[in-house]
Structures are given as C-alpha cells and as structure tokens.
C-alpha cells in the first residue's frame, strides 16, 4: 500500500467543524498519519502524491442499513433465478456501493459470513461489513414471506447453511433464534418490531413482538456477546416498545410521536431514517414489480415519514445515515443526504450523520468516521464542495477516488493510476 499524500484539497473531517483549507492528508499503509498544513509536514521522498485538483476529501461514508444480497425484483424473475446466482449479483452490488463512496455498511439481513469473508480476503471488492445475518420476525409479520395466495416467497431463500430462518414466536423461541443468529456470525441482531411497507399481510403501524420478547432478544445479544440490537420499527407503539426494551437503533421510524422522541433522547437511541426507501418504491414500482400493497402503503406514509424524521432531528435525536439499499439499486445510497437535508438538516449535518455518527452507531468510532491521525484510512475525494450542494454526492461521477484501508479502490478522471 505504501505512503500516500493528498494535496490541493478542501478537507471535511467528519467532526462537523469548518472545512480545513490549504491542507494535506497523509496515509501510511492502512492508517492516517497526518492531517494539517502542508508547510508543517516534512516529505521523506517515499510519498505517492495525489493531487485532488481542488476537490474535497471526506471520510468514507457509512450506510447503516443495507441489504447487500439483493435488489428487489418481480416474483416471477426471482423464482426463475438459480439460488447461487445471487452471490454473483451481490459481487456487483458490493462494488457499486464501494464505488459510490460507501466504505462501510451494516447489513440489515441477507448477507452471511461467507460474503464478509470474501470481501475481507480480497476475493471481491466491497465495503467492510457488519452482519445481522437474518431478521427475527413473527408468524404473519414483516419478513414472514407469506402471500395472500397461501404460498411463501422470501426475498432470499432463507434457512440454508449459514442463514437461519428468522421466524419465531414467544419468549423461548426468540431466545433460541437470537442464539442461532449469533452462532451464524451475527455482529448485530435485527428484529422486526412492527409491520412494514413491502410485506403483504401487515401494515407499518402493526406492533410485532411483545415488550417481554424484545427484552429477551436484547438480553441474549448483550450478555452472550455484547452485541447490539437494531429494530425495523415504523409504528409508534412498536418504536416505543423497542426503545423500552433497550434496542440500540430504530430503523425507519415512520410514525414517531412525541413520547417516542422523549424516550429516544432519554435512552440515547439512534435513529436510522431510510428516507430513500419509500421514495424508491414509488419510483421503481413498475420496473421492480413492487406489489400494489407496497405502492399504496408508500403513498400513505411518505409525507408522515419526512415529518417524523424532522420532528426527531429538531428534538436532537442522534441520526445515523441508512438507506435500505436493496429496496432501491445499490450505489444510489448518497441520495439519502439530500432527503435528510429536506427534513431540515444542514449539508454538514448530513455528512456527519453519514460518517462520525454512523460509525458511533456501529460501535466503530475508534477506527472510523472521521479523518484523524491513527484512524483507518477510509477516504473519498469528491469533485467540488458538497457543502454547497449536497445533492452532488448522489452522482457517482463526482466520487472521484475511493480509498479503503489505505488501498485505492476507485479512481476517476485522474491521469495516472494510483497505487
């Protein structure tokens, strides 16, 4: 990997402070070793100099809610696709995500331990991953896969080696299922605390799992492996149950009410908005074969979703960027920042939510999320200044260089190949 020096750049370090002008950043192998004024750094002749051409350097972005193993497709197409083909598709999804400037993700169900191992060992390129394996859900709830016809169609054929089925009911079943996910390599436990938009037999406001069941899931995760729990939670009652049970992050949060906001503040619960998800359902309904129920529910909730996130933001709830990528195309993740901006956040706040706060949500803040000496060299160079127009990050051509662990994973519009 060697030593790299990035110059001629504006540095946004992820901490929320004013951008650093006329400075450089130096990487030595996988770590950041210097951030500051060029005149205060002494060259030793071993540096490979990268001229950022006036662009902006930022920490690699972190998407805390993705599904790397799939993109939503019509049922007929899914039924006509061989099982193992999804792994080859996932290699493209992982590459698209990394090249969009996302250097770390939390997979919210679908990726197994082998996928992470393939990335870590360099068999395929992709962001570093935190795995949930599969989500816990109730019979008839979001994630059950049961259709009105009486047949079951899962987004990914669960219950194969390394991917336990997540359906469970009652305290003892949820305890055992949590243990199975941990055994399969889960680094975070995912639970469906409410119904959802894409499932046919429930509604986002439906409450799933009792408070007692949720507490057992948190207990098993925390005391057996120190693992946190993330909750798909859209209805107000389910959101509040999840927070009371000690769940670490609320995913989606469509129907957050005032009591839920107070509970989140009191318990320092993270909120992962995924504002892009219902927008994408409406945009891609025909192409992706979205069920009519999903389209109607998306229309119903989209304004409420934006209002709920705005309410939480104004109250000071901790917000970490997440997209639900897989519902939409992988590599389009950074559209989320524009939607967070539309909910009231400043451009800088959306960047902090996608770097520093996202790293904290994953428990990786000691190594990632900000450009500081000693941290891992996850760095992107973008064309222009995203503080002037955060929507420019959604155009992947503006993500000109992606560096993960000190290694250049993507270059665009640079004359020389980088090491």
C-alpha positions as CSV (number, residue, x, y, z in Angstrom):
1,X,0.0,0.0,0.0
2,X,2.8,2.4,0.9
3,X,2.5,6.1,1.9
4,X,0.2,8.5,0.1
5,X,-0.1,12.3,0.4
6,X,-3.3,14.0,-0.8
7,X,-2.9,17.7,-1.6
8,X,-4.7,20.6,-3.3
9,X,-7.9,19.8,-1.4
10,X,-10.5,21.0,1.0
11,X,-10.8,18.7,4.0
12,X,-14.1,17.9,5.7
13,X,-13.0,15.7,8.6
14,X,-16.4,14.4,9.7
15,X,-16.5,16.1,13.1
16,X,-18.8,18.9,11.9
17,X,-16.1,21.6,12.2
18,X,-15.4,24.1,9.4
19,X,-13.6,22.6,6.4
20,X,-9.8,22.8,6.5
21,X,-8.4,24.7,3.6
22,X,-4.9,24.6,2.1
23,X,-4.0,21.4,4.0
24,X,-2.9,17.8,3.2
25,X,-3.7,14.4,4.5
26,X,-1.1,11.6,4.6
27,X,-1.8,7.8,4.7
28,X,0.8,5.2,5.7
29,X,-0.4,1.8,4.7
30,X,-3.9,1.4,6.3
31,X,-3.7,4.3,8.8
32,X,-3.9,8.1,8.7
33,X,-0.7,9.6,9.9
34,X,-1.1,13.4,9.3
35,X,-3.8,15.9,8.7
36,X,-2.8,19.6,8.6
37,X,-0.9,22.4,6.8
38,X,1.5,21.3,4.1
39,X,4.3,23.5,5.4
40,X,4.3,21.7,8.7
41,X,4.9,18.3,7.1
42,X,8.4,17.1,6.1
43,X,8.5,15.0,3.0
44,X,10.7,11.9,3.2
45,X,10.6,11.1,-0.5
46,X,8.5,7.9,-0.2
47,X,5.1,9.5,-0.6
48,X,3.0,8.9,-3.6
49,X,1.4,12.4,-4.2
50,X,-2.3,12.5,-5.2
51,X,-3.4,15.9,-6.5
52,X,-7.1,16.2,-5.6
53,X,-7.4,19.0,-8.2
54,X,-9.3,21.3,-5.8
55,X,-11.8,18.6,-4.8
56,X,-12.9,17.8,-1.3
57,X,-11.6,15.0,0.9
58,X,-14.0,13.3,3.3
59,X,-14.1,10.2,5.5
60,X,-15.5,7.2,3.7
61,X,-19.3,7.2,4.1
62,X,-21.1,4.6,6.2
63,X,-24.5,3.2,5.3
64,X,-26.0,1.7,8.5
65,X,-28.9,-0.1,6.8
66,X,-28.4,-2.0,3.6
67,X,-29.3,-5.4,2.1
68,X,-26.2,-6.4,0.0
69,X,-27.6,-9.7,-1.2
70,X,-30.5,-8.5,-3.3
71,X,-32.2,-5.8,-5.3
72,X,-36.0,-6.0,-5.4
73,X,-37.2,-7.8,-8.5
74,X,-40.5,-9.2,-9.8
75,X,-41.5,-12.5,-8.1
76,X,-41.5,-14.4,-11.4
77,X,-37.9,-13.3,-12.0
78,X,-36.8,-14.3,-8.6
79,X,-38.5,-17.8,-9.0
80,X,-36.7,-18.2,-12.3
81,X,-33.2,-17.4,-10.8
82,X,-30.9,-20.2,-9.6
83,X,-30.1,-19.9,-5.9
84,X,-26.3,-19.4,-6.2
85,X,-26.7,-16.7,-8.8
86,X,-27.4,-14.2,-6.0
87,X,-23.8,-14.4,-4.9
88,X,-22.5,-13.3,-8.2
89,X,-25.1,-10.5,-8.3
90,X,-24.0,-9.4,-4.8
91,X,-20.4,-9.0,-6.0
92,X,-21.7,-6.3,-8.4
93,X,-23.8,-4.7,-5.6
94,X,-20.8,-4.6,-3.3
95,X,-18.6,-3.0,-5.9
96,X,-21.3,-0.4,-6.8
97,X,-21.7,0.5,-3.1
98,X,-18.0,0.9,-2.6
99,X,-17.6,3.0,-5.8
100,X,-20.4,5.3,-4.6
101,X,-18.2,6.3,-1.7
102,X,-19.6,3.9,0.9
103,X,-16.7,2.2,2.6
104,X,-18.6,0.5,5.4
105,X,-22.1,-0.9,5.8
106,X,-24.3,-2.6,8.3
107,X,-26.2,-5.3,6.5
108,X,-29.7,-5.4,7.8
109,X,-30.4,-9.0,6.7
110,X,-29.3,-11.2,3.9
111,X,-25.5,-11.4,3.8
112,X,-23.9,-14.4,5.5
113,X,-20.5,-14.8,7.0
114,X,-19.0,-16.1,3.7
115,X,-19.8,-12.8,1.9
116,X,-17.9,-10.8,4.6
117,X,-15.0,-13.3,4.4
118,X,-14.8,-12.9,0.6
119,X,-14.6,-9.1,1.0
120,X,-12.1,-9.3,3.8
121,X,-9.8,-11.7,1.9
122,X,-10.0,-9.7,-1.3
123,X,-11.8,-12.2,-3.4
124,X,-14.3,-9.5,-4.3
125,X,-14.2,-5.7,-3.6
126,X,-16.8,-4.1,-1.3
127,X,-17.3,-2.1,1.8
128,X,-16.4,-3.5,5.2
129,X,-19.4,-5.2,6.7
130,X,-21.2,-5.6,10.0
131,X,-23.6,-8.5,9.7
132,X,-27.1,-9.2,11.2
133,X,-27.4,-12.5,9.2
134,X,-31.3,-12.6,9.2
135,X,-34.1,-10.7,10.9
136,X,-36.2,-12.0,13.7
137,X,-39.9,-11.8,12.8
138,X,-43.3,-13.1,14.0
139,X,-45.5,-15.5,12.1
140,X,-47.6,-13.4,9.8
141,X,-45.4,-10.4,10.3
142,X,-43.0,-8.3,8.2
143,X,-40.4,-10.7,6.8
144,X,-42.6,-13.8,7.0
145,X,-42.8,-14.1,3.2
146,X,-46.4,-15.5,3.4
147,X,-48.5,-14.2,0.5
148,X,-52.3,-13.9,0.1
149,X,-52.3,-17.0,-2.1
150,X,-51.1,-19.0,0.8
151,X,-47.6,-19.5,-0.7
152,X,-44.4,-18.2,0.9
153,X,-42.0,-16.2,-1.2
154,X,-38.9,-15.0,0.6
155,X,-36.7,-12.2,-0.8
156,X,-33.8,-14.5,-0.3
157,X,-34.2,-18.2,0.2
158,X,-33.5,-18.3,4.0
159,X,-32.8,-21.4,6.0
160,X,-29.8,-22.5,4.0
161,X,-26.5,-23.3,5.7
162,X,-25.3,-20.1,7.5
163,X,-28.6,-18.4,7.2
164,X,-31.1,-19.4,9.9
165,X,-34.8,-18.7,9.2
166,X,-35.8,-15.7,11.4
167,X,-39.4,-16.6,12.2
168,X,-40.1,-17.0,15.9
169,X,-43.0,-16.6,18.4
170,X,-42.9,-16.4,22.2
171,X,-40.1,-15.8,24.7
172,X,-38.3,-19.2,24.4
173,X,-38.4,-19.2,20.6
174,X,-37.0,-15.7,20.3
175,X,-34.2,-16.6,22.8
176,X,-33.3,-19.6,20.7
177,X,-33.5,-17.7,17.4
178,X,-31.2,-14.9,18.7
179,X,-28.7,-17.6,19.8
180,X,-28.9,-19.1,16.3
181,X,-28.1,-15.8,14.6
182,X,-25.2,-15.2,17.0
183,X,-23.9,-18.7,16.2
184,X,-24.2,-17.9,12.5
185,X,-21.9,-14.9,12.9
186,X,-24.3,-12.0,13.6
187,X,-22.5,-8.9,14.8
188,X,-25.8,-7.1,15.4
189,X,-29.2,-8.6,15.9
190,X,-32.0,-7.4,13.6
191,X,-35.6,-7.6,14.7
192,X,-38.9,-6.6,13.0
193,X,-40.7,-4.7,15.8
194,X,-43.5,-3.6,13.5
195,X,-45.1,-4.4,10.2
196,X,-43.7,-2.8,7.0
197,X,-44.3,-1.4,3.6
198,X,-43.2,-4.3,1.4
199,X,-45.0,-7.1,3.2
200,X,-48.5,-8.0,2.1
201,X,-50.1,-9.3,5.3
202,X,-49.3,-6.4,7.7
203,X,-49.1,-2.6,8.0
204,X,-46.3,-0.3,9.2
205,X,-48.3,0.5,12.3
206,X,-48.9,-3.1,13.4
207,X,-46.9,-4.0,16.5
208,X,-44.8,-7.2,16.4
209,X,-43.3,-9.0,19.4
210,X,-44.2,-8.2,22.9
211,X,-42.1,-6.0,25.2
212,X,-41.1,-9.1,27.0
213,X,-40.0,-10.8,23.8
214,X,-37.9,-7.8,22.8
215,X,-36.2,-7.6,26.2
216,X,-35.2,-11.2,25.9
217,X,-33.7,-10.5,22.4
218,X,-31.7,-7.6,23.9
219,X,-30.6,-9.7,26.9
220,X,-29.4,-12.6,24.8
221,X,-27.4,-10.3,22.4
222,X,-25.9,-8.2,25.2
223,X,-24.9,-10.7,27.8
224,X,-23.8,-13.5,25.5
225,X,-21.6,-11.5,23.1
226,X,-22.1,-7.8,23.9
227,X,-24.0,-7.4,20.6
228,X,-26.4,-4.6,20.0
229,X,-29.9,-4.9,18.5
230,X,-31.4,-2.9,15.6
231,X,-35.2,-2.7,15.1
232,X,-37.2,-2.3,12.0
233,X,-39.8,-0.1,13.7
234,X,-42.3,2.1,11.9
235,X,-45.4,2.3,14.0
236,X,-45.3,4.4,17.2
237,X,-46.2,1.6,19.6
238,X,-43.6,-0.7,18.2
239,X,-41.0,2.0,18.2
240,X,-41.6,2.7,21.9
241,X,-41.6,-1.0,22.8
242,X,-38.2,-1.3,21.1
243,X,-36.7,1.7,22.9
244,X,-38.1,0.5,26.3
245,X,-36.5,-2.9,25.7
246,X,-33.1,-1.4,25.3
247,X,-32.7,-1.6,21.5
248,X,-29.8,0.4,20.1
249,X,-31.2,1.8,16.9
250,X,-34.6,2.4,15.4
251,X,-34.8,1.8,11.6
252,X,-37.2,3.8,9.5
253,X,-39.2,5.5,12.3
254,X,-42.2,6.4,10.1
255,X,-44.7,7.1,12.8
256,X,-42.5,8.6,15.6
257,X,-44.6,10.5,18.2
258,X,-43.6,12.9,20.9
259,X,-43.4,10.2,23.5
260,X,-41.1,8.2,21.3
261,X,-38.8,11.2,20.8
262,X,-38.5,11.7,24.5
263,X,-37.7,8.0,25.0
264,X,-35.1,8.1,22.3
265,X,-33.4,11.1,23.9
266,X,-33.6,9.6,27.4
267,X,-32.1,6.3,26.2
268,X,-29.7,7.8,23.6
269,X,-31.3,5.6,20.9
270,X,-30.1,6.1,17.4
271,X,-32.5,6.8,14.5
272,X,-31.7,5.5,11.0
273,X,-34.3,7.3,8.8
274,X,-34.0,5.4,5.4
275,X,-36.0,8.2,3.8
276,X,-35.0,6.9,0.4
277,X,-36.9,3.6,0.8
278,X,-40.5,4.7,0.2
279,X,-39.4,7.2,-2.4
280,X,-37.6,4.4,-4.3
281,X,-40.7,2.1,-4.0
282,X,-42.8,4.7,-5.9
283,X,-40.0,5.4,-8.4
284,X,-39.3,1.8,-9.3
285,X,-42.7,0.1,-8.7
286,X,-43.3,-1.0,-12.3
287,X,-39.7,-1.9,-13.1
288,X,-39.1,-3.8,-9.9
289,X,-42.5,-5.5,-9.8
290,X,-43.4,-3.9,-6.4
291,X,-46.8,-5.3,-5.1
292,X,-49.7,-2.9,-5.2
293,X,-49.9,-3.1,-1.4
294,X,-46.4,-1.7,-1.2
295,X,-47.1,1.1,-3.6
296,X,-50.3,2.1,-1.7
297,X,-48.5,2.0,1.7
298,X,-45.6,4.0,0.4
299,X,-48.0,6.7,-0.8
300,X,-49.7,6.6,2.6
301,X,-46.6,7.1,4.7
302,X,-44.1,9.1,2.6
303,X,-45.1,12.6,4.0
304,X,-45.5,11.2,7.5
305,X,-42.1,9.7,7.3
306,X,-40.4,13.0,6.4
307,X,-42.4,14.8,9.2
308,X,-41.3,12.2,11.8
309,X,-37.7,12.5,10.9
310,X,-37.9,16.3,11.0
311,X,-39.5,16.1,14.5
312,X,-36.8,13.8,15.8
313,X,-34.0,15.9,14.3
314,X,-35.4,19.1,15.8
315,X,-35.5,17.5,19.2
316,X,-31.9,16.4,19.0
317,X,-32.2,12.7,18.4
318,X,-29.0,11.1,17.1
319,X,-29.4,10.4,13.4
320,X,-27.2,7.9,11.5
321,X,-27.5,7.6,7.7
322,X,-29.1,4.5,6.3
323,X,-30.9,3.8,3.1
324,X,-32.4,0.3,2.9
325,X,-30.4,-0.2,-0.3
326,X,-31.7,-3.4,-1.9
327,X,-35.1,-1.9,-2.0
328,X,-33.5,0.5,-4.4
329,X,-30.4,0.0,-6.6
330,X,-27.1,-0.3,-4.8
331,X,-24.8,2.5,-5.5
332,X,-27.5,5.2,-5.3
333,X,-27.1,5.4,-1.5
334,X,-26.0,9.0,-1.2
335,X,-29.3,10.3,-2.5
336,X,-30.3,9.9,1.2
337,X,-28.3,13.0,2.2
338,X,-30.5,15.2,0.0
339,X,-33.6,13.8,1.7
340,X,-32.1,14.4,5.1
341,X,-31.4,17.9,4.1
342,X,-35.1,18.3,3.0
343,X,-36.0,17.1,6.6
344,X,-34.2,20.2,8.0
345,X,-30.6,19.1,8.4
346,X,-27.8,21.2,7.1
347,X,-25.4,19.8,4.5
348,X,-22.7,19.4,7.1
349,X,-25.1,17.6,9.5
350,X,-26.0,15.1,6.8
351,X,-22.3,14.4,6.2
352,X,-21.7,14.0,10.0
353,X,-24.7,11.6,10.1
354,X,-23.1,9.6,7.3
355,X,-19.6,9.5,8.9
356,X,-19.0,10.2,12.6
357,X,-22.5,9.4,13.9
358,X,-22.8,6.3,11.6
359,X,-19.5,5.0,12.9
360,X,-20.7,5.5,16.5
361,X,-23.9,3.7,15.7
362,X,-21.9,0.7,14.6
363,X,-19.5,0.9,17.5
364,X,-16.6,1.6,15.2
365,X,-15.9,5.2,16.2
366,X,-12.4,4.4,17.5
367,X,-11.3,3.4,14.0
368,X,-13.6,5.1,11.5
369,X,-15.9,8.0,10.8
370,X,-13.5,11.0,11.0
371,X,-10.2,12.0,9.4
372,X,-7.9,11.8,12.4
373,X,-4.4,10.5,13.0
374,X,-4.4,6.9,13.9
375,X,-7.7,6.0,12.3
376,X,-8.2,3.7,9.4
377,X,-7.6,5.3,6.0
378,X,-11.1,5.2,4.6
379,X,-11.2,8.3,2.5
380,X,-13.0,9.6,-0.5
381,X,-12.2,12.5,-2.9
382,X,-15.1,14.3,-4.5
383,X,-15.3,16.8,-7.2
384,X,-16.3,20.3,-5.8
385,X,-17.6,21.1,-2.4
386,X,-20.6,19.1,-1.1
387,X,-21.4,21.8,1.4
388,X,-22.5,24.0,-1.5
389,X,-24.7,21.3,-3.0
390,X,-25.0,18.0,-1.1
391,X,-27.1,16.5,-3.9
392,X,-23.9,16.4,-6.0
393,X,-22.8,13.4,-3.9
394,X,-25.6,11.3,-5.5
395,X,-23.8,11.5,-8.8
396,X,-21.2,8.7,-8.7
397,X,-19.1,10.5,-11.3
398,X,-18.4,13.1,-8.6
399,X,-16.9,10.4,-6.3
400,X,-13.5,10.5,-7.9
401,X,-11.3,8.5,-5.6
402,X,-12.3,5.9,-3.0
403,X,-9.7,4.6,-0.6
404,X,-10.5,1.8,1.9
405,X,-7.9,0.7,4.5
406,X,-5.3,2.8,2.7
407,X,-5.9,1.0,-0.7
408,X,-7.2,2.8,-3.7
409,X,-10.4,1.1,-4.7
410,X,-11.7,3.5,-7.4
411,X,-10.1,6.3,-9.4
412,X,-12.0,8.5,-11.9
413,X,-10.7,11.4,-14.0
414,X,-7.1,11.1,-12.8
415,X,-4.4,10.8,-15.4
416,X,-2.2,8.3,-13.5
417,X,-3.2,5.1,-12.0
418,X,-2.9,5.3,-8.2
419,X,-1.1,2.5,-6.2
